[in-house]
Amino acid sequence: MDIREWWPRIDDSTRQWLIDHNGEALSAEALGVISAAGGVVTSDAWWVGQGGPTGFYLSDAAVDWIEERANDE
């Protein structure tokens, strides 16, 4: 599922967390909310970044997309 589809399905507090912590590793809570909203982090969707020992990251394009939302662009 595309970020444009799951973004409106997540709660306001998670959306704000993603804006406030844009570019950082996702918290377990944020990752759970995104998954529950239909965001499959194991997919090859453009918004999926890298996961590893330091956590799961959104792609650079997704970080930019969230920044645009934060700036009401």
C-alpha positions in Angstrom: 0.0 0.0 0.0 1.3 3.4 -0.9 2.0 6.1 1.8 -0.7 8.2 0.3 -3.2 5.5 1.2 -2.1 4.6 4.8 -1.2 8.2 5.8 -4.8 9.3 6.3 -5.5 6.0 8.1 -3.0 6.6 10.9 -4.0 8.5 14.1 -3.0 12.1 14.5 -0.4 11.4 17.2 1.5 9.0 15.0 1.3 11.4 12.1 2.7 14.1 14.3 5.4 11.8 15.6 6.4 11.0 12.0 6.6 14.8 11.2 8.5 15.6 14.4 11.0 12.7 13.9 11.2 12.7 10.2 14.3 10.9 8.9 14.8 9.1 12.2 14.3 5.4 12.8 10.7 4.6 13.4 9.6 3.7 16.9 8.1 0.3 17.4 4.7 2.0 18.1 4.8 4.1 14.8 5.8 1.0 12.8 2.9 -0.9 14.4 0.4 1.8 13.5 1.6 2.0 9.9 1.4 -1.7 9.6 -2.1 -1.8 11.1 -3.1 0.9 8.6 -2.0 -1.3 5.7 1.6 -0.1 5.2 3.6 -3.3 4.5 7.2 -2.5 5.5 8.5 -5.7 3.8 7.2 -4.5 0.4 9.2 -2.8 -2.4 7.0 0.3 -2.2 8.8 3.6 -2.8 8.4 4.7 0.8 10.1 1.7 2.3 13.6 2.4 3.3 16.1 0.2 5.1 15.9 -1.8 8.2 18.7 -3.0 10.3 20.2 -3.1 13.8 19.4 0.6 14.4 15.8 0.3 13.3 13.6 0.7 10.3 13.9 3.9 8.2 11.6 5.4 5.6 13.1 6.1 2.2 14.5 9.5 1.4 11.6 10.1 -0.9 9.2 9.3 1.9 11.0 11.7 4.2 10.7 14.4 1.6 7.0 13.5 1.2 6.3 13.8 4.9 8.2 17.1 5.0 5.9 18.4 2.3 2.8 17.4 4.3 4.3 19.1 7.4 4.7 22.3 5.3 1.3 21.9 3.9 2.6 21.7 0.3 
